């Protein structure tokens, strides 16, 4: 059951929430209907024919039987299984390979998780579901944080360059496709919140020039801004780090009605200068606030400059959690509202409790967006910290059961998500580990745990991104006592040396004594609780943790490397572990201090 156009366009928040509440009361039936719709729409495509042969769907009237047949006949797959089909589509093949709907656009994943960008099909359905989830999420937010109709939104959003594949298809990031779509304009009309920046700023292709203009226009409309947002928390933190350096120049432009010479893209200059006028009074107010707040290290700068803002809104879970401390510093008492859960492949869940802090947020699965299955995951013995030293454990860190449908998940169980989408992905392993925290109606509320892929392993040790994050938090607590601040971090499992060891790279703001860095390093090394790591450290089959301090601006160089390779700032996530030789060269060239752990006294 889909919401009608009237639900969105005429009848407001109550109607769309009512639709969702009704849908979530009958998720088993809705999911089976969703699966049938996907299979009927794409029946006869090459990859489905390989698995389902010439089975006539209309002969299988029983929805349970169809669900069972699908799980039996179609194997679980990864992106690698779809790559040959997607490459043929990119090269111009028009036969229906994975979907009957023509694919004219391909999305690029960020490339920061797997180390390289992947093509993912993008269709009209992708834009439609993005519009739906944005409206649904806005309706839930408006129940708690009432915003004025016709107000402005300070959005730090960025399109990357689109290009054409060999077969003439448009390729670019999913956010780029969405910002260029009619649905983006519809969303602003329907949620009655209008972005401060024109399309020319969003699509400039130069994130530094876009950021300057976002800030300038956000300040220009400061009384009208209802909330501050970006796709990821990283982008907001990045923008306000830039603001600390740019505020005097921004004030000058507001006072004079001019635009900095750093903005050299003609269409951007014309668009911005067509909006702004000289405003000396506003410039003086901003200057006065900045002079005061600069002395307090920019604490609460967002509510001070945007007095009518109700909240800060962004994806704040997973790899974004390390930026929450800085974001809270900038936001002061302003609530941080975590945005919804999705991937390049599909949207998954909506935040129905926007007043919850990001660390406690869960996402209610939207059962009409895709057909969802969940692989139950169980911790291996080594993760339960017993005395086993089995070196034949799988390279992954979970034992799997058979996948179960959405309606059969259990509270407290961890799962990997499997997607079957309208855009041509069937039983696709997403690689995300989630925990079922409860239910909204009968649809599960998911707590995102981590990406499944192990990011740090040398021997029999197994550490995920979440493990690394917890360890870095412990180390940075010691750092914060010395009034220094962790700007960003990544890691590397160095197996080139014997014994292999973990390397953690930190960029720090402020001065820190070597003794404090030694404490940080020792604390992090001792905080890895994986049994395989602890045993390996005690026997010296893994060497002492190495903490490398890199010079200021190093992680900006990493950002620029990714953007230079086609990523968009809107989708950028600092890789938490890397074996990319270009990145390692940047990190090692920029390393100004190395500290080794003494945690195990070896």
C-alpha positions as CSV (number, residue, x, y, z in Angstrom):
1,X,0.0,0.0,0.0
2,X,1.5,3.3,-1.1
3,X,0.5,6.8,0.1
4,X,-1.4,8.7,-2.6
5,X,-0.3,12.0,-4.0
6,X,-3.2,13.7,-2.0
7,X,-1.6,12.3,1.1
8,X,1.5,14.4,0.4
9,X,0.2,17.4,-1.4
10,X,-3.1,18.4,0.2
11,X,-3.6,16.9,3.6
12,X,-0.4,17.5,5.5
13,X,1.5,15.8,8.3
14,X,-1.4,13.9,9.9
15,X,-2.3,12.1,6.7
16,X,1.2,10.8,5.9
17,X,1.8,9.7,9.5
18,X,-1.6,7.9,9.5
19,X,-0.6,6.1,6.3
20,X,2.7,5.0,7.9
21,X,1.0,3.9,11.2
22,X,-1.6,1.9,9.2
23,X,1.1,0.3,7.1
24,X,3.2,-0.7,10.0
25,X,0.3,-2.6,11.7
26,X,0.3,-5.2,8.9
27,X,3.9,-5.5,7.9
28,X,3.9,-9.3,7.0
29,X,1.1,-8.8,4.4
30,X,2.6,-5.4,3.2
31,X,6.0,-7.1,2.7
32,X,4.6,-10.0,0.7
33,X,2.7,-7.5,-1.5
34,X,5.9,-5.5,-1.9
35,X,7.8,-8.6,-3.0
36,X,5.0,-9.5,-5.5
37,X,5.0,-6.0,-6.9
38,X,8.8,-6.1,-7.4
39,X,8.7,-9.5,-9.1
40,X,5.7,-8.7,-11.3
41,X,7.3,-5.4,-12.4
42,X,10.6,-7.0,-13.2
43,X,9.4,-10.5,-14.3
44,X,11.4,-11.8,-17.3
45,X,14.6,-9.8,-16.7
46,X,17.8,-11.8,-17.4
47,X,19.1,-12.2,-13.8
48,X,15.7,-13.2,-12.4
49,X,15.2,-15.7,-15.3
50,X,18.5,-17.3,-14.3
51,X,17.1,-18.1,-10.9
52,X,13.3,-18.4,-11.4
53,X,13.2,-19.8,-14.9
54,X,9.8,-19.4,-16.6
55,X,7.8,-19.7,-13.4
56,X,4.4,-17.8,-14.0
57,X,3.8,-15.5,-11.0
58,X,0.1,-15.4,-11.7
59,X,0.0,-19.2,-11.0
60,X,1.3,-18.6,-7.5
61,X,-1.7,-16.9,-5.8
62,X,-0.6,-17.6,-2.3
63,X,1.6,-14.9,-1.0
64,X,3.3,-17.2,1.6
65,X,4.2,-19.6,-1.2
66,X,5.7,-16.9,-3.3
67,X,7.8,-15.7,-0.4
68,X,9.0,-19.2,0.2
69,X,9.7,-19.9,-3.5
70,X,11.7,-16.7,-3.8
71,X,13.9,-17.5,-0.7
72,X,14.5,-21.0,-2.0
73,X,15.3,-20.2,-5.7
74,X,17.2,-16.9,-5.5
75,X,20.5,-17.0,-3.7
76,X,21.9,-14.4,-1.4
77,X,24.2,-12.2,-3.4
78,X,26.7,-9.3,-3.0
79,X,27.5,-6.4,-5.2
80,X,30.1,-8.4,-7.0
81,X,27.4,-10.7,-8.4
82,X,25.5,-7.7,-9.9
83,X,28.6,-6.0,-11.3
84,X,28.6,-7.8,-14.7
85,X,25.0,-6.8,-15.3
86,X,25.5,-3.2,-14.1
87,X,28.6,-2.9,-16.3
88,X,26.7,-4.1,-19.3
89,X,24.0,-1.4,-18.6
90,X,26.7,1.2,-18.2
91,X,28.2,0.1,-21.5
92,X,24.8,0.8,-23.3
93,X,23.0,-2.6,-23.3
94,X,19.3,-1.9,-23.4
95,X,17.9,-5.4,-22.9
96,X,16.2,-5.8,-19.5
97,X,19.0,-7.3,-17.4
98,X,18.0,-6.5,-13.9
99,X,14.8,-4.3,-14.1
100,X,12.1,-3.7,-16.7
101,X,12.2,0.0,-15.9
102,X,14.8,1.7,-18.1
103,X,17.9,2.6,-16.2
104,X,19.2,6.0,-17.4
105,X,21.2,6.9,-14.3
106,X,23.7,5.1,-12.1
107,X,24.5,6.1,-8.6
108,X,28.0,6.0,-7.2
109,X,28.5,4.9,-3.7
110,X,30.8,7.1,-1.6
111,X,33.7,4.6,-1.9
112,X,34.9,5.4,1.6
113,X,33.7,2.1,3.1
114,X,34.9,-0.5,0.6
115,X,37.8,1.6,-0.7
116,X,36.3,2.1,-4.2
117,X,33.1,3.5,-5.7
118,X,30.4,1.1,-6.9
119,X,27.7,1.6,-9.5
120,X,24.2,1.2,-8.1
121,X,21.0,1.5,-10.3
122,X,19.1,4.7,-9.8
123,X,15.5,5.0,-11.2
124,X,12.5,7.3,-10.8
125,X,11.6,5.0,-7.8
126,X,14.8,6.1,-6.1
127,X,13.8,9.8,-6.2
128,X,10.2,9.0,-5.2
129,X,11.2,7.1,-2.0
130,X,13.7,9.9,-1.1
131,X,10.8,12.4,-1.4
132,X,8.5,10.1,0.7
133,X,11.0,9.5,3.5
134,X,11.9,13.2,3.7
135,X,8.2,14.2,4.0
136,X,7.5,11.4,6.6
137,X,10.5,12.4,8.7
138,X,9.5,16.1,8.5
139,X,6.0,15.2,9.7
140,X,7.4,13.4,12.8
141,X,9.8,16.3,13.5
142,X,7.1,18.9,13.2
143,X,5.2,17.1,16.0
144,X,7.9,18.1,18.4
145,X,9.7,21.0,16.8
146,X,7.2,23.3,15.2
147,X,8.7,25.4,12.3
148,X,7.2,28.4,10.5
149,X,5.8,27.7,7.1
150,X,7.8,29.4,4.4
151,X,10.9,29.6,6.6
152,X,14.5,28.9,5.4
153,X,16.8,26.0,5.9
154,X,20.6,26.4,6.1
155,X,21.6,23.3,4.2
156,X,25.2,22.3,3.6
157,X,24.5,20.2,0.6
158,X,26.8,19.6,-2.4
159,X,26.4,18.0,-5.8
160,X,29.4,16.3,-7.4
161,X,30.1,16.3,-11.1
162,X,28.0,13.9,-13.2
163,X,29.5,12.2,-16.2
164,X,28.4,9.8,-18.9
165,X,29.3,6.2,-19.1
166,X,30.5,4.5,-22.3
167,X,26.8,3.7,-23.0
168,X,25.6,7.3,-22.4
169,X,24.2,6.8,-18.9
170,X,24.5,9.6,-16.4
171,X,26.6,8.6,-13.4
172,X,27.1,10.5,-10.2
173,X,26.3,10.3,-6.5
174,X,22.7,9.6,-5.3
175,X,22.6,12.9,-3.6
176,X,23.6,14.7,-6.8
177,X,20.8,13.0,-8.7
178,X,18.3,13.9,-6.0
179,X,19.3,17.6,-5.8
180,X,18.9,17.8,-9.6
181,X,15.5,16.1,-9.5
182,X,12.0,17.7,-9.5
183,X,11.4,15.8,-6.2
184,X,13.9,18.1,-4.4
185,X,11.9,21.1,-5.4
186,X,8.6,19.3,-4.5
187,X,10.0,18.5,-1.1
188,X,10.7,22.1,-0.3
189,X,7.2,23.1,-1.4
190,X,5.5,20.4,0.6
191,X,7.5,20.7,3.8
192,X,7.3,24.5,3.4
193,X,11.0,24.9,4.1
194,X,13.2,26.4,1.5
195,X,17.0,26.1,1.2
196,X,19.0,29.3,1.6
197,X,21.2,28.5,-1.4
198,X,20.2,28.4,-5.1
199,X,20.9,25.5,-7.3
200,X,24.0,27.1,-8.7
201,X,25.7,27.0,-5.3
202,X,24.7,23.4,-4.6
203,X,26.0,22.2,-8.0
204,X,29.1,24.4,-8.2
205,X,31.4,21.4,-8.1
206,X,33.8,23.2,-5.8
207,X,32.9,22.4,-2.2
208,X,35.0,25.2,-0.7
209,X,33.2,27.8,-2.8
210,X,29.8,26.2,-2.1
211,X,30.5,26.2,1.7
212,X,31.4,29.9,1.6
213,X,28.2,30.7,-0.2
214,X,26.1,28.5,2.0
215,X,27.5,30.3,5.1
216,X,27.0,33.7,3.5
217,X,23.4,33.1,2.5
218,X,22.6,31.4,5.8
219,X,23.9,34.5,7.6
220,X,22.0,36.8,5.2
221,X,18.7,35.0,6.0
222,X,19.7,34.4,9.6
223,X,16.4,35.5,11.1
224,X,14.4,33.2,8.8
225,X,16.5,30.0,9.3
226,X,14.3,27.3,11.0
227,X,17.0,24.6,11.2
228,X,20.5,23.7,10.1
229,X,21.1,20.5,8.2
230,X,23.4,18.4,5.9
231,X,23.4,14.8,4.8
232,X,26.2,13.9,7.2
233,X,27.2,15.5,10.5
234,X,30.8,15.7,9.1
235,X,29.7,18.4,6.6
236,X,28.3,20.6,9.3
237,X,31.4,20.3,11.4
238,X,33.5,21.0,8.4
239,X,31.5,24.1,7.5
240,X,31.9,25.6,11.0
241,X,35.6,24.8,11.1
242,X,35.7,26.9,7.9
243,X,33.5,29.6,9.5
244,X,36.1,30.1,12.3
245,X,38.5,31.2,9.6
246,X,36.1,33.0,7.3
247,X,33.8,35.0,9.5
248,X,35.5,38.4,9.0
249,X,35.4,38.0,5.2
250,X,31.8,37.0,5.4
251,X,30.9,40.0,7.5
252,X,32.6,42.3,5.0
253,X,30.6,40.8,2.1
254,X,27.3,41.2,4.1
255,X,28.2,44.8,5.0
256,X,29.1,45.8,1.4
257,X,26.8,43.5,-0.5
258,X,29.9,42.1,-2.3
259,X,31.2,38.6,-2.8
260,X,34.7,37.4,-2.0
261,X,37.2,36.9,-4.9
262,X,37.6,33.3,-3.7
263,X,34.2,32.7,-5.5
264,X,35.4,32.6,-9.1
265,X,32.7,30.5,-10.8
266,X,30.7,32.9,-12.8
267,X,27.2,31.3,-12.5
268,X,27.7,31.0,-8.7
269,X,28.8,34.7,-8.4
270,X,25.8,35.9,-10.4
271,X,23.3,33.8,-8.5
272,X,24.6,34.9,-5.0
273,X,24.9,38.6,-6.0
274,X,21.4,38.4,-7.4
275,X,20.1,37.6,-3.9
276,X,22.2,39.7,-1.5
277,X,22.1,43.5,-0.8
278,X,24.4,45.5,1.5
279,X,23.3,45.1,5.2
280,X,25.7,46.9,7.5
281,X,23.4,46.4,10.6
282,X,23.4,42.6,10.1
283,X,27.2,42.6,9.6
284,X,27.7,44.5,12.8
285,X,25.5,42.1,14.8
286,X,27.3,39.1,13.4
287,X,30.7,40.6,14.1
288,X,29.8,41.4,17.7
289,X,28.6,37.8,18.3
290,X,31.7,36.3,16.6
291,X,34.1,38.4,18.6
292,X,32.4,37.3,21.8
293,X,32.0,33.6,20.9
294,X,35.6,33.3,19.5
295,X,36.9,33.9,23.0
296,X,34.8,30.8,24.1
297,X,36.1,28.6,21.3
298,X,32.9,29.0,19.3
299,X,30.7,27.4,21.9
300,X,26.9,27.7,20.9
301,X,27.8,29.6,17.7
302,X,24.8,28.1,15.8
303,X,22.0,29.3,18.1
304,X,23.8,32.7,18.6
305,X,23.8,33.4,14.9
306,X,20.5,31.7,14.0
307,X,18.3,32.7,16.9
308,X,15.1,31.1,15.4
309,X,16.7,27.7,14.6
310,X,14.9,24.8,16.3
311,X,17.4,22.0,15.8
312,X,20.4,20.6,13.9
313,X,19.5,17.7,11.6
314,X,21.8,15.2,10.0
315,X,22.9,11.6,9.9
316,X,24.7,11.3,13.2
317,X,24.9,7.5,13.7
318,X,27.7,5.0,12.6
319,X,30.8,6.6,11.4
320,X,29.4,10.1,12.1
321,X,29.3,9.5,15.9
322,X,32.9,10.8,16.4
323,X,31.8,14.2,15.2
324,X,29.0,14.6,17.8
325,X,31.2,16.2,20.5
326,X,32.2,19.0,18.2
327,X,28.7,19.3,16.7
328,X,27.3,19.7,20.3
329,X,29.9,22.3,21.0
330,X,28.8,24.4,18.0
331,X,25.0,23.7,18.7
332,X,25.0,24.4,22.4
333,X,21.5,23.7,23.8
334,X,20.0,23.3,20.3
335,X,18.7,19.7,19.9
336,X,20.7,17.4,17.6
337,X,18.2,15.4,15.5
338,X,19.4,12.3,13.8
339,X,18.3,11.9,10.2
340,X,17.0,8.7,8.7
341,X,18.6,5.4,7.8
342,X,19.4,4.5,4.2
343,X,22.1,3.6,1.7
344,X,22.8,4.2,-1.9
345,X,20.9,1.0,-2.7
346,X,17.7,1.9,-0.8
347,X,16.1,3.9,2.0
348,X,15.5,1.6,5.0
349,X,14.0,3.4,8.1
350,X,12.7,6.6,9.5
351,X,13.4,8.3,12.8
352,X,10.0,8.3,14.5
353,X,11.4,9.7,17.8
354,X,13.3,12.9,16.8
355,X,13.6,14.0,20.4
356,X,15.9,11.1,21.2
357,X,19.7,11.9,21.3
358,X,21.6,10.5,18.4
359,X,23.3,7.8,20.5
360,X,19.9,6.3,21.4
361,X,18.1,6.8,18.0
362,X,16.4,3.9,16.2
363,X,14.9,3.7,12.8
364,X,11.4,2.2,12.0
365,X,11.6,0.1,8.8
366,X,9.4,1.4,6.0
367,X,7.9,-1.9,4.6
368,X,6.8,-0.5,1.2
369,X,10.3,0.7,0.1
370,X,11.9,-2.7,-0.5
371,X,11.5,-6.4,0.5
372,X,13.6,-6.9,3.6
373,X,15.2,-10.0,5.0
374,X,17.5,-10.3,8.0
375,X,20.4,-12.7,8.5
376,X,20.6,-13.6,12.2
377,X,24.2,-13.0,13.4
378,X,25.8,-14.6,16.5
379,X,29.0,-13.6,18.1
380,X,31.9,-16.1,17.7
381,X,33.5,-17.6,20.8
382,X,36.4,-15.3,20.5
383,X,34.1,-12.3,20.7
384,X,32.7,-13.6,23.9
385,X,36.2,-13.5,25.3
386,X,36.6,-17.1,26.3
387,X,40.0,-18.9,26.2
388,X,39.6,-20.4,22.7
389,X,42.6,-19.8,20.4
390,X,41.1,-21.3,17.3
391,X,43.1,-19.8,14.4
392,X,40.7,-21.3,11.9
393,X,37.9,-18.9,12.6
394,X,36.3,-17.4,9.5
395,X,37.6,-14.0,8.5
396,X,34.2,-12.6,9.4
397,X,33.3,-12.0,13.0
398,X,29.8,-13.6,13.1
399,X,28.1,-17.0,12.8
400,X,25.0,-16.8,10.6
401,X,21.6,-18.5,10.7
402,X,19.2,-18.7,7.7
403,X,17.6,-15.3,6.7
404,X,14.2,-14.5,8.2
405,X,11.5,-12.1,6.8
406,X,10.9,-8.6,8.4
407,X,7.9,-9.9,10.3
408,X,9.9,-12.6,12.2
409,X,12.8,-10.6,13.7
410,X,13.3,-10.6,17.4
411,X,14.2,-7.9,19.9
412,X,17.8,-7.9,21.0
413,X,19.0,-10.0,18.1
414,X,21.7,-8.7,15.7
415,X,21.1,-9.1,11.9
416,X,22.7,-8.3,8.5
417,X,20.1,-6.6,6.2
418,X,19.3,-8.2,2.9
419,X,17.5,-6.1,0.3
420,X,15.3,-6.8,-2.7
421,X,14.6,-3.5,-4.4
422,X,12.4,-2.0,-7.2
423,X,15.6,-0.9,-8.8
424,X,16.8,-4.4,-9.7
425,X,18.7,-5.8,-6.7
426,X,17.6,-9.2,-5.5
427,X,18.5,-10.7,-2.1
428,X,21.4,-8.2,-1.9
429,X,23.6,-8.3,1.2
430,X,23.9,-4.8,2.3
431,X,26.7,-5.5,4.8
432,X,25.1,-3.4,7.6
433,X,24.8,-5.0,11.1
434,X,21.8,-3.8,13.0
435,X,20.1,-4.7,16.3
436,X,16.3,-4.9,16.7
437,X,15.6,-2.5,19.5
438,X,11.8,-2.8,19.5
439,X,8.9,-2.3,17.3
440,X,6.8,0.6,15.9
441,X,3.5,-1.0,15.4
442,X,4.7,-4.3,14.0
443,X,7.7,-3.0,12.0
444,X,11.1,-3.3,13.7
445,X,13.0,-0.3,15.1
446,X,16.6,-0.8,14.1
447,X,19.7,0.3,16.0
448,X,22.6,0.6,13.6
449,X,25.6,-1.2,15.0
450,X,28.4,-1.1,12.3
451,X,29.4,-2.2,8.9
452,X,29.9,-6.0,8.9
453,X,33.3,-5.9,7.2
454,X,36.2,-6.3,9.7
455,X,38.4,-3.3,9.4
456,X,41.3,-4.2,11.7
457,X,42.8,-7.7,11.7
458,X,46.4,-8.9,11.8
459,X,46.3,-12.4,13.2
460,X,43.3,-14.0,15.0
461,X,42.1,-10.6,16.1
462,X,38.8,-9.2,14.8
463,X,37.8,-5.6,15.3
464,X,35.0,-3.7,13.6
465,X,34.5,0.1,13.1
466,X,32.4,0.2,16.3
467,X,35.3,-1.4,18.3
468,X,37.8,1.1,16.9
469,X,35.4,4.0,17.6
470,X,35.0,2.9,21.3
471,X,38.8,2.6,21.7
472,X,39.4,6.1,20.2
473,X,36.7,7.6,22.5
474,X,38.6,6.2,25.5
475,X,41.9,7.7,24.2
476,X,40.3,11.1,23.3
477,X,38.9,11.4,26.8
478,X,42.4,11.6,28.2
479,X,43.3,14.0,25.4
480,X,40.4,16.4,26.2
481,X,41.8,16.8,29.8
482,X,44.8,18.6,28.3
483,X,42.4,21.1,26.5
484,X,43.3,19.6,23.1
485,X,40.8,18.3,20.6
486,X,40.7,15.3,18.3
487,X,39.8,16.6,14.8
488,X,39.6,13.3,13.0
489,X,41.1,9.8,12.9
490,X,41.7,6.7,10.8
491,X,43.6,3.5,11.2
492,X,45.7,0.8,9.4
493,X,46.6,-2.8,10.1
494,X,50.3,-2.8,9.3
495,X,51.3,-6.4,8.4
496,X,54.3,-5.4,6.4
497,X,56.4,-5.5,9.6
498,X,56.8,-8.5,11.9
499,X,55.0,-8.7,14.2
500,X,52.1,-6.8,12.6
501,X,50.4,-4.1,14.6
502,X,47.7,-1.5,14.5
503,X,48.4,2.1,13.6
504,X,46.0,4.9,14.6
505,X,46.4,8.3,13.0
506,X,45.1,11.3,14.9
507,X,44.8,15.0,13.8
508,X,44.8,17.2,16.9
509,X,43.9,20.8,17.5
510,X,46.0,22.3,20.3
511,X,49.3,21.5,22.0
512,X,49.8,18.1,23.8
513,X,52.7,16.9,25.8
514,X,54.4,13.7,24.7
515,X,53.6,12.1,28.1
516,X,49.8,12.7,27.5
517,X,50.0,11.2,24.0
518,X,51.7,8.1,25.6
519,X,48.8,7.8,28.0
520,X,46.3,8.1,25.1
521,X,48.2,5.4,23.2
522,X,48.4,3.0,26.1
523,X,44.7,3.5,27.0
524,X,43.6,2.7,23.4
525,X,45.8,-0.4,23.2
526,X,44.4,-1.7,26.5
527,X,40.8,-0.9,25.4
528,X,40.7,-3.4,22.5
529,X,38.7,-6.2,24.3
530,X,38.6,-8.7,21.4
531,X,40.0,-11.9,22.8
532,X,42.1,-12.6,19.8
533,X,43.8,-9.2,20.1
534,X,44.4,-9.5,23.8
535,X,46.0,-13.0,23.5
536,X,48.1,-11.9,20.5
537,X,49.3,-8.8,22.3
538,X,50.2,-10.8,25.4
539,X,52.2,-13.3,23.3
540,X,53.7,-10.5,21.1
541,X,52.3,-12.0,17.9
542,X,50.8,-8.5,17.5
543,X,53.1,-5.6,18.2
544,X,52.4,-2.5,20.3
545,X,49.8,0.0,19.0
546,X,51.4,2.9,17.1
547,X,49.8,6.3,17.5
548,X,50.7,8.7,14.7
549,X,50.0,12.4,15.1
550,X,49.5,14.1,11.7
551,X,49.8,17.8,10.9
552,X,46.8,20.1,10.8
553,X,44.9,19.8,7.5
554,X,45.9,16.2,6.8
555,X,42.3,15.0,6.8
556,X,41.3,17.8,4.5
557,X,43.9,16.4,2.0
558,X,42.1,13.0,2.3
559,X,38.8,14.7,1.6
560,X,40.2,16.4,-1.4
561,X,41.6,13.2,-2.7
562,X,38.2,11.5,-2.6
563,X,36.4,14.6,-4.1
564,X,39.0,14.6,-6.9
565,X,38.0,11.0,-7.6
566,X,34.3,11.8,-8.0
567,X,33.0,11.7,-4.4
568,X,30.6,14.5,-3.2
569,X,31.1,16.2,0.2
570,X,27.4,15.4,0.9
571,X,28.3,11.7,0.9
572,X,31.9,11.8,2.3
573,X,32.8,9.6,5.3
574,X,36.3,9.6,6.5
575,X,37.5,6.0,6.1
576,X,38.0,4.6,9.6
577,X,40.6,2.1,8.3
578,X,42.6,2.2,5.1
579,X,45.0,0.1,3.1
580,X,44.7,2.6,0.2
581,X,48.3,3.3,-0.7
582,X,47.6,6.9,-1.7
583,X,45.9,7.7,1.6
584,X,48.7,5.9,3.6
585,X,51.3,8.0,1.7
586,X,49.4,11.2,2.6
587,X,49.1,10.1,6.3
588,X,52.8,9.0,6.6
589,X,54.2,12.1,4.9
590,X,52.1,14.3,7.2
591,X,53.0,12.3,10.4
592,X,54.9,14.6,12.8
593,X,55.1,12.4,15.9
594,X,54.9,8.6,16.6
595,X,54.1,7.1,20.0
596,X,54.1,3.4,20.8
597,X,52.0,1.7,23.5
598,X,53.5,0.3,26.7
599,X,50.2,-1.3,27.6
600,X,51.4,-4.9,27.7
601,X,54.9,-4.1,28.9
602,X,56.6,-5.8,25.9
